[in-house]
Amino acid sequence: RVADAAFDEIFHPIAERLLEHCEAVLRVGGASQGADLMVRTAEKLGRQVFHALGDVPGCGSAPVPLVK
């Protein structure tokens, strides 16, 4: 489950390794220590971090999906 010990042990190290192959990340959603860690890691790797879909090049006119 999200945020349990097994999730943290497996998910975060894999996500951090994936960041090495990304040019940028999009940080969405609310409060999340894990997401904040991924942002800090991306920044340390020199990756761009976007906080809104409209800020991502080529996505300025993309419709934002409604979340219920």
C-alpha positions in Angstrom: 0.0 0.0 0.0 1.0 3.6 -0.6 3.3 4.9 2.2 3.7 1.6 4.0 7.2 0.2 4.6 7.2 -2.2 1.6 6.0 0.5 -0.7 8.7 2.9 0.5 11.4 0.2 0.3 10.5 -0.7 -3.3 8.8 2.2 -5.0 11.0 5.2 -4.0 14.4 3.6 -5.0 12.9 2.6 -8.4 11.4 6.0 -8.9 14.7 7.7 -8.1 16.5 5.5 -10.6 13.9 6.4 -13.3 14.6 10.1 -12.7 18.0 9.5 -14.1 16.3 8.9 -17.5 13.9 11.8 -17.4 14.3 15.3 -18.7 11.7 16.8 -16.4 9.1 15.9 -13.9 5.6 17.2 -13.2 4.7 17.6 -9.5 0.9 17.3 -9.0 -1.4 16.7 -6.2 -1.4 17.7 -2.6 1.0 17.2 0.3 3.3 14.2 -0.2 6.7 13.7 1.5 7.5 11.1 -1.2 6.6 13.4 -4.1 8.6 16.2 -2.4 11.6 13.8 -2.1 11.3 13.0 -5.8 11.3 16.7 -6.7 14.4 17.3 -4.6 16.1 14.4 -6.2 15.1 15.6 -9.7 16.5 19.1 -8.9 19.8 17.6 -7.6 20.0 15.8 -11.0 19.4 19.1 -12.8 16.0 18.1 -14.1 13.3 20.6 -14.8 10.4 20.5 -12.3 7.0 21.7 -13.4 4.1 22.4 -11.0 1.3 22.8 -13.5 0.5 21.0 -16.7 0.3 24.4 -18.5 3.9 25.0 -17.7 5.1 21.9 -19.6 6.2 22.9 -23.1 3.6 21.8 -25.6 0.9 21.3 -23.0 -0.3 24.9 -22.6 -3.5 24.3 -24.3 -4.1 20.7 -23.1 -7.4 20.3 -21.2 -7.0 19.6 -17.5 -8.9 16.5 -16.5 -11.5 16.9 -13.8 -10.8 14.9 -10.6 -13.7 13.9 -8.5 
